[in-house]
Amino acid sequence: MEKFAERLHRLIHQAGHNFGGSSQAIIQLVELILEFAVKMRATDLHIEPFEEFLRVRYRIDGHLHEMHEPLPIRFAPAISSRIKILARMDTTAAFSALDGAIRFGETEMRVASMPSFGAESLTIRLLDSAQDLHRLSELGFTAANEKIFRRLIAQTSGMIILTGPMNSGKSTTLYAALRELNQPTRAIMTLEDPIEQHLDGVSQVQVNEKAGLTFAAGLRAMLRMDCNCMMVGEARDAETSQIAVRAALTGHLIFTTLHAGDSCSAVFRMIEMGVEPYLLASTLKGVVAQRLVRRLCPACKKLVAANEVEEKIIGAKMVYTAVGCEKCGGTGFYGRQALHEILSVDKNIRALILTSRDLDKIREAAIASGLKTLSADGLEKIRAGLTTLEEVRGILGSDVNWH
C-alpha cells in the first residue's frame, strides 16, 4: 500500500498541468489504478467526479473502500479519455451513457460511463478469467444443503432457479453446477450477458440485443440445437420465462436466475411474469436463494465473549470477531461466504403452486418440509466462526426472523 501511494504521488506530480489523455503520466496513472484494483481483489472500481476532486473507490468483498486520497478534478477528462480508449469507446461522446471492455492481463474489465457533474462517472467491473472455477464442495454449502442441491441438478429435466440481488454469487453457483454436469455424453449450452467464465466443453453464447440475439430469441434457437441442459443467464421478462418453462416441460434441464427476495418469493415472481401455475408446478424442481457475507480473516479472527444480543440470537457464550491484519488490509475480513436457502419442490409445494396465492402458506409448507432459511444458514455459519452477526444482519436486515 505504501509503495502504491508513493507511485501515485509521483505520477500526479509528473502529470502536473500536462494531463492530456495521451500524456505518459496519465497512461501510467490509469494503469497503476487498474493494477491496484486487481491486486486488492476488487470486483468493481468507481471513478467519480465532484466539484473539487475525483474520487476513486474499490469494491472489495462487497464493500466500497477509498484506498487512497482523491485525484485532482482537472485530471478527470484525461483519465476518462484514457479508459475509454482502452475500452474502445467513443471518446467524443462525453454526454452519453456508453459501455466497453478492457483486457488487462488475465482480467476482463467491463466499463460503463455516465455523464455526471460536468464530467463522467466510470464504473469498471473486474472479471478474472484466470480464476479457477469453483466446485460445488467449495461454495460454502452446509452438508445438508449440498446434498439437496446435488439431488436437484441430477434431474434430467425441469427448471432450477437461482435468486438473489446483484453480486450475490448466482453465476458462481451456476458455473459450479455446469462444471459438475459437464460430461462428454451431455450437450450443454448457455446464454449469458456477459460470459464471465469460459467452460471447456460447454457451448456459451453471448447475448447481443443490437443484433437481435435477446435471451428470448437465443433460447428459442437453443431449443433447435439438441441440448440436454441449458443455462439462461436471467429470466428478465415474461417471454423468456415462459419459453424457459416450456423448454423444461419438453425434457430439458434448465438453469436460470431471477431477482426475488427469497426462494418462495421466486415462485410468485414467475407467476407474476405470466407463467401459468400448472406449467410452473409441472416443471419447477427447486429454487436456490443466496446472499454473500464477508468471511472472517482466518489469519487474525479472534474468539471473544459474546455480548447480550449475540448470546440471545446465536445461543453461544463465545463468538469470533474481526480484528484486522496485513493480509486482510486491516478490515478483519478476507473473501466472501455464501448463505443459502434451497426450496426443493415436493408434492405439497406443487399442490400449493396450483391452488394457493398465499406466500406465507408456501413458506410454512417449505419449512415444514425441511427448508433451512437464509437466516438459519447464517446462524450456522456464525457459530462455525466463518462470519459475524453484524455481517449477516447487514445483508438480511436487522429485523430478520432468526427462527
C-alpha positions as CSV (number, residue, x, y, z in Angstrom):
1,M,0.0,0.0,0.0
2,E,2.9,2.4,0.8
3,K,4.6,1.7,-2.5
4,F,1.3,2.3,-4.3
5,A,0.8,5.6,-2.5
6,E,4.4,6.7,-3.5
7,R,3.9,5.8,-7.1
8,L,0.5,7.6,-7.1
9,H,2.0,10.8,-5.8
10,R,4.9,10.6,-8.2
11,L,2.6,10.2,-11.2
12,I,0.3,13.0,-10.1
13,H,3.3,15.3,-9.8
14,Q,4.6,14.2,-13.2
15,A,1.2,14.8,-14.8
16,G,1.2,18.4,-13.5
17,H,-0.5,20.7,-16.0
18,N,0.2,18.4,-18.9
19,F,-2.6,16.0,-18.3
20,G,-3.9,15.3,-21.8
21,G,-5.3,11.8,-22.4
22,S,-2.1,10.8,-24.3
23,S,0.2,12.1,-21.5
24,Q,2.6,9.3,-20.4
25,A,1.9,10.1,-16.8
26,I,-1.8,9.8,-17.2
27,I,-1.3,6.5,-19.1
28,Q,0.8,5.2,-16.2
29,L,-1.6,6.6,-13.6
30,V,-4.6,4.7,-15.1
31,E,-2.5,1.5,-15.4
32,L,-1.5,1.9,-11.8
33,I,-5.1,2.2,-10.6
34,L,-6.2,-0.8,-12.6
35,E,-3.3,-2.8,-11.4
36,F,-4.1,-1.9,-7.8
37,A,-7.7,-2.9,-8.2
38,V,-6.6,-6.3,-9.4
39,K,-4.1,-6.7,-6.6
40,M,-6.7,-5.8,-4.0
41,R,-9.2,-8.4,-5.3
42,A,-11.7,-5.6,-6.2
43,T,-14.8,-6.7,-8.1
44,D,-15.7,-3.1,-9.1
45,L,-13.8,0.2,-9.5
46,H,-15.7,3.5,-9.2
47,I,-14.2,6.7,-10.6
48,E,-16.5,9.6,-9.6
49,P,-16.1,13.4,-10.3
50,F,-17.1,16.0,-7.8
51,E,-16.7,19.8,-7.8
52,E,-13.2,19.8,-6.4
53,F,-11.8,16.3,-6.7
54,L,-12.0,12.9,-8.5
55,R,-12.8,10.1,-6.1
56,V,-11.6,6.5,-6.7
57,R,-13.2,3.7,-4.8
58,Y,-12.7,-0.1,-4.8
59,R,-15.4,-2.6,-4.0
60,I,-13.6,-5.4,-2.1
61,D,-15.6,-8.3,-0.6
62,G,-18.8,-6.4,-1.3
63,H,-17.9,-3.1,0.4
64,L,-16.6,0.1,-1.2
65,H,-13.3,1.5,0.1
66,E,-11.4,4.7,-0.5
67,M,-7.9,3.2,-0.5
68,H,-6.1,6.5,-1.3
69,E,-6.6,10.2,-1.5
70,P,-8.8,11.7,-4.2
71,L,-7.2,12.8,-7.5
72,P,-7.2,16.4,-8.8
73,I,-10.5,17.1,-10.6
74,R,-8.6,18.6,-13.6
75,F,-7.4,15.0,-14.3
76,A,-11.0,13.8,-14.9
77,P,-11.2,14.3,-18.6
78,A,-7.8,12.8,-19.3
79,I,-8.4,9.7,-17.1
80,S,-11.9,9.2,-18.6
81,S,-10.5,9.6,-22.1
82,R,-7.7,7.1,-21.4
83,I,-10.0,4.5,-20.0
84,K,-12.4,4.9,-22.9
85,I,-9.6,4.5,-25.4
86,L,-8.6,1.2,-23.7
87,A,-12.2,0.1,-23.7
88,R,-12.7,1.0,-27.4
89,M,-15.5,3.5,-26.5
90,D,-16.3,6.7,-28.3
91,T,-14.1,9.4,-26.7
92,T,-16.2,12.2,-28.3
93,A,-19.5,11.1,-26.7
94,A,-19.0,12.7,-23.3
95,F,-22.7,13.2,-22.7
96,S,-23.9,9.7,-23.5
97,A,-24.1,6.5,-21.4
98,L,-21.6,4.1,-23.0
99,D,-20.1,0.7,-22.3
100,G,-17.0,-1.1,-23.4
101,A,-14.4,-3.8,-22.3
102,I,-10.7,-3.8,-21.4
103,R,-8.5,-6.9,-21.3
104,F,-5.9,-6.2,-18.6
105,G,-3.6,-9.2,-18.2
106,E,-5.8,-12.1,-17.1
107,T,-8.6,-9.8,-16.1
108,E,-11.6,-8.9,-18.2
109,M,-12.9,-5.4,-17.3
110,R,-16.4,-4.2,-18.3
111,V,-16.6,-0.4,-18.4
112,A,-19.7,1.8,-18.1
113,S,-19.7,5.6,-18.4
114,M,-22.4,8.1,-17.4
115,P,-22.4,11.9,-17.7
116,S,-22.0,13.4,-14.2
117,F,-21.5,17.0,-12.9
118,G,-19.7,18.3,-15.9
119,A,-17.5,15.2,-16.3
120,E,-18.1,11.4,-16.5
121,S,-18.6,8.8,-13.8
122,L,-17.0,5.5,-14.7
123,T,-17.7,2.1,-13.2
124,I,-15.4,-0.9,-14.1
125,R,-16.4,-4.5,-13.3
126,L,-13.5,-6.8,-12.9
127,L,-13.9,-10.5,-14.1
128,D,-10.8,-12.7,-13.5
129,S,-10.9,-15.2,-16.4
130,A,-7.8,-17.0,-14.9
131,Q,-9.6,-17.8,-11.7
132,D,-10.3,-21.4,-11.3
133,L,-13.9,-22.5,-11.5
134,H,-15.3,-23.4,-8.1
135,R,-16.5,-26.9,-7.4
136,L,-19.8,-27.5,-5.6
137,S,-17.9,-28.5,-2.5
138,E,-16.2,-25.1,-2.4
139,L,-19.3,-23.0,-2.5
140,G,-19.9,-23.0,1.3
141,F,-23.0,-25.2,1.2
142,T,-23.7,-27.0,4.5
143,A,-23.6,-30.8,4.1
144,A,-27.4,-30.9,4.1
145,N,-27.8,-28.2,1.5
146,E,-25.1,-29.6,-0.7
147,K,-26.9,-32.9,-0.7
148,I,-30.2,-31.3,-1.7
149,F,-28.5,-29.2,-4.4
150,R,-26.7,-32.2,-5.9
151,R,-30.0,-34.1,-6.0
152,L,-31.7,-31.1,-7.8
153,I,-29.0,-30.9,-10.6
154,A,-29.1,-34.7,-11.1
155,Q,-32.5,-34.3,-12.6
156,T,-32.8,-35.0,-16.4
157,S,-35.4,-32.3,-17.0
158,G,-37.2,-29.4,-15.2
159,M,-36.2,-25.9,-14.1
160,I,-33.8,-24.8,-11.3
161,I,-33.9,-21.1,-10.4
162,L,-31.2,-19.2,-8.6
163,T,-32.4,-16.0,-7.0
164,G,-30.8,-13.1,-5.2
165,P,-29.7,-9.5,-5.7
166,M,-26.9,-8.4,-8.0
167,N,-23.5,-9.6,-6.8
168,S,-24.8,-12.4,-4.7
169,G,-22.8,-15.2,-6.3
170,K,-25.5,-16.7,-8.5
171,S,-23.2,-17.0,-11.5
172,T,-20.5,-18.7,-9.4
173,T,-23.1,-21.3,-8.3
174,L,-24.4,-21.8,-11.8
175,Y,-20.9,-22.4,-13.2
176,A,-20.1,-24.9,-10.4
177,A,-23.3,-26.8,-11.3
178,L,-22.5,-26.8,-15.0
179,R,-18.9,-27.9,-14.3
180,E,-20.4,-30.9,-12.3
181,L,-22.7,-31.8,-15.2
182,N,-20.2,-31.2,-18.0
183,Q,-19.6,-34.7,-19.4
184,P,-18.8,-35.9,-23.0
185,T,-22.2,-37.6,-23.1
186,R,-24.2,-34.4,-22.4
187,A,-24.8,-31.4,-24.6
188,I,-24.8,-28.2,-22.6
189,M,-25.4,-24.6,-23.9
190,T,-25.5,-21.3,-22.1
191,L,-27.0,-17.9,-23.0
192,E,-25.2,-15.2,-21.0
193,D,-24.7,-11.4,-20.7
194,P,-21.8,-11.3,-20.1
195,I,-19.9,-14.5,-20.3
196,E,-18.0,-14.3,-17.1
197,Q,-16.0,-17.6,-17.2
198,H,-15.2,-19.9,-20.1
199,L,-16.1,-23.6,-19.7
200,D,-14.4,-26.1,-21.9
201,G,-16.9,-28.5,-23.4
202,V,-19.8,-26.1,-23.0
203,S,-21.2,-24.0,-25.9
204,Q,-21.5,-20.5,-24.5
205,V,-23.4,-17.8,-26.3
206,Q,-23.2,-14.0,-25.7
207,V,-26.4,-12.1,-25.8
208,N,-26.3,-9.3,-28.4
209,E,-29.6,-7.3,-28.3
210,K,-28.4,-4.9,-31.1
211,A,-28.2,-7.9,-33.4
212,G,-31.5,-9.3,-32.2
213,L,-30.0,-12.1,-30.1
214,T,-32.0,-11.5,-26.9
215,F,-32.5,-14.0,-24.2
216,A,-35.8,-15.0,-25.6
217,A,-34.6,-15.3,-29.2
218,G,-31.4,-17.2,-28.1
219,L,-33.5,-19.6,-26.0
220,R,-35.8,-20.3,-29.0
221,A,-32.7,-21.1,-31.1
222,M,-31.2,-23.3,-28.5
223,L,-34.3,-25.5,-28.5
224,R,-33.3,-26.5,-32.1
225,M,-29.8,-27.4,-31.1
226,D,-30.3,-30.8,-29.5
227,C,-29.3,-29.8,-26.0
228,N,-29.7,-31.8,-22.8
229,C,-29.0,-28.9,-20.5
230,M,-29.4,-25.1,-20.9
231,M,-28.4,-22.2,-18.8
232,V,-30.2,-18.9,-19.4
233,G,-28.4,-16.1,-17.6
234,E,-31.5,-14.3,-16.5
235,A,-35.3,-14.7,-16.8
236,R,-35.6,-11.0,-17.1
237,D,-39.0,-10.8,-18.9
238,A,-42.3,-12.7,-19.4
239,E,-41.3,-14.0,-22.8
240,T,-38.0,-15.5,-21.7
241,S,-39.6,-17.0,-18.5
242,Q,-42.4,-18.6,-20.5
243,I,-40.1,-20.1,-23.1
244,A,-37.8,-21.5,-20.4
245,V,-40.7,-23.2,-18.6
246,R,-41.9,-24.8,-21.9
247,A,-38.4,-25.9,-22.6
248,A,-38.3,-27.6,-19.2
249,L,-41.6,-29.2,-20.0
250,T,-40.3,-30.8,-23.2
251,G,-37.5,-32.6,-21.4
252,H,-34.6,-30.1,-21.0
253,L,-32.9,-29.3,-17.8
254,I,-33.0,-25.5,-17.5
255,F,-31.0,-23.3,-15.1
256,T,-31.8,-19.6,-14.8
257,T,-31.6,-16.7,-12.4
258,L,-34.3,-14.4,-11.1
259,H,-34.5,-11.3,-8.9
260,A,-36.6,-12.2,-5.8
261,G,-36.4,-11.8,-2.1
262,D,-36.1,-15.5,-1.2
263,S,-36.8,-18.9,-2.6
264,C,-40.5,-18.9,-2.0
265,S,-41.0,-15.4,-3.4
266,A,-39.4,-16.6,-6.7
267,V,-42.4,-18.9,-7.2
268,F,-44.8,-15.9,-7.2
269,R,-42.4,-13.8,-9.3
270,M,-42.6,-16.4,-12.1
271,I,-46.4,-16.4,-11.9
272,E,-46.5,-12.6,-11.9
273,M,-44.4,-12.7,-15.1
274,G,-47.2,-14.7,-16.8
275,V,-46.1,-18.3,-16.3
276,E,-49.2,-20.4,-15.8
277,P,-49.3,-22.1,-12.4
278,Y,-49.9,-25.5,-13.8
279,L,-46.8,-25.2,-16.1
280,L,-44.7,-24.0,-13.2
281,A,-45.9,-26.7,-10.9
282,S,-45.0,-29.3,-13.5
283,T,-41.5,-28.1,-14.3
284,L,-40.0,-26.3,-11.2
285,K,-37.6,-28.6,-9.4
286,G,-36.1,-26.2,-6.9
287,V,-35.1,-22.6,-6.1
288,V,-31.8,-21.6,-4.5
289,A,-31.8,-18.2,-2.8
290,Q,-28.4,-16.9,-1.8
291,R,-26.5,-13.9,-0.4
292,L,-22.9,-13.1,0.2
293,V,-21.4,-12.1,3.5
294,R,-17.8,-11.2,4.2
295,R,-15.7,-14.1,5.6
296,L,-13.7,-13.5,8.7
297,C,-10.0,-13.4,8.0
298,P,-8.6,-16.7,9.2
299,A,-5.2,-15.1,10.0
300,C,-6.5,-12.7,12.6
301,K,-10.0,-13.5,13.7
302,K,-10.4,-13.7,17.5
303,L,-12.6,-15.6,19.9
304,V,-14.2,-13.2,22.4
305,A,-17.1,-13.2,24.9
306,A,-20.5,-12.7,23.2
307,N,-22.4,-9.6,24.0
308,E,-26.0,-9.8,25.2
309,V,-27.6,-9.5,21.8
310,E,-25.2,-12.1,20.2
311,E,-25.8,-14.5,23.1
312,K,-29.5,-14.2,22.7
313,I,-29.6,-14.7,18.9
314,I,-26.7,-17.1,18.4
315,G,-27.1,-19.1,21.6
316,A,-23.3,-19.1,22.3
317,K,-21.2,-17.7,25.1
318,M,-18.2,-17.1,22.8
319,V,-18.1,-15.7,19.2
320,Y,-15.4,-14.9,16.7
321,T,-14.8,-11.2,15.8
322,A,-12.9,-9.3,13.2
323,V,-9.5,-7.9,14.2
324,G,-7.5,-6.8,11.1
325,C,-4.1,-7.6,9.9
326,E,-1.8,-7.1,6.9
327,K,-3.3,-10.0,4.9
328,C,-6.9,-8.6,5.1
329,G,-5.8,-4.9,4.7
330,G,-6.9,-4.2,8.3
331,T,-10.6,-5.0,7.6
332,G,-10.7,-8.2,9.6
333,F,-12.4,-10.0,6.6
334,Y,-10.9,-11.8,3.6
335,G,-13.2,-13.1,0.8
336,R,-16.9,-13.8,1.0
337,Q,-19.1,-16.7,2.1
338,A,-22.5,-17.6,0.6
339,L,-25.6,-18.1,2.6
340,H,-28.1,-20.5,1.0
341,E,-31.8,-21.3,1.1
342,I,-32.9,-24.2,-1.0
343,L,-36.5,-24.8,-1.8
344,S,-37.0,-28.4,-3.1
345,V,-40.4,-28.6,-4.8
346,D,-42.2,-31.7,-3.4
347,K,-45.8,-32.7,-4.0
348,N,-47.1,-30.4,-1.2
349,I,-45.4,-27.4,-2.6
350,R,-46.5,-28.3,-6.1
351,A,-50.1,-28.5,-4.9
352,L,-49.8,-25.1,-3.3
353,I,-48.4,-23.6,-6.5
354,L,-51.5,-24.8,-8.3
355,T,-54.1,-23.7,-5.7
356,S,-52.7,-21.0,-3.4
357,R,-51.7,-17.4,-3.8
358,D,-50.6,-17.1,-0.2
359,L,-46.8,-16.7,0.1
360,D,-46.9,-17.4,3.8
361,K,-48.6,-20.8,3.2
362,I,-45.9,-21.9,0.8
363,R,-43.2,-20.7,3.1
364,E,-44.7,-22.6,6.1
365,A,-45.1,-25.7,4.0
366,A,-41.5,-25.4,2.8
367,I,-40.1,-25.0,6.4
368,A,-42.3,-28.0,7.5
369,S,-40.6,-30.0,4.7
370,G,-37.1,-29.1,6.0
371,L,-36.3,-25.7,4.3
372,K,-33.4,-24.0,6.0
373,T,-33.9,-20.2,5.7
374,L,-31.1,-17.8,4.8
375,S,-31.1,-16.6,8.4
376,A,-30.8,-20.2,9.8
377,D,-27.9,-20.8,7.4
378,G,-26.3,-17.5,8.5
379,L,-26.6,-18.6,12.2
380,E,-24.9,-21.9,11.4
381,K,-22.0,-20.1,9.7
382,I,-21.7,-17.6,12.6
383,R,-21.4,-20.4,15.1
384,A,-18.8,-22.0,12.9
385,G,-16.7,-18.9,13.1
386,L,-17.0,-18.1,9.3
387,T,-18.6,-14.7,9.7
388,T,-20.2,-12.4,12.2
389,L,-23.7,-11.5,13.4
390,E,-23.2,-7.9,12.1
391,E,-22.4,-9.2,8.7
392,V,-25.4,-11.4,8.4
393,R,-27.8,-8.7,9.8
394,G,-26.2,-6.2,7.4
395,I,-27.2,-8.4,4.4
396,L,-30.5,-9.8,5.6
397,G,-31.7,-6.8,7.6
398,S,-31.7,-6.1,11.4
399,D,-35.3,-7.2,11.7
400,V,-34.8,-10.7,10.3
401,N,-36.6,-13.6,11.8
402,W,-33.9,-15.9,13.2
403,H,-36.2,-18.9,13.6
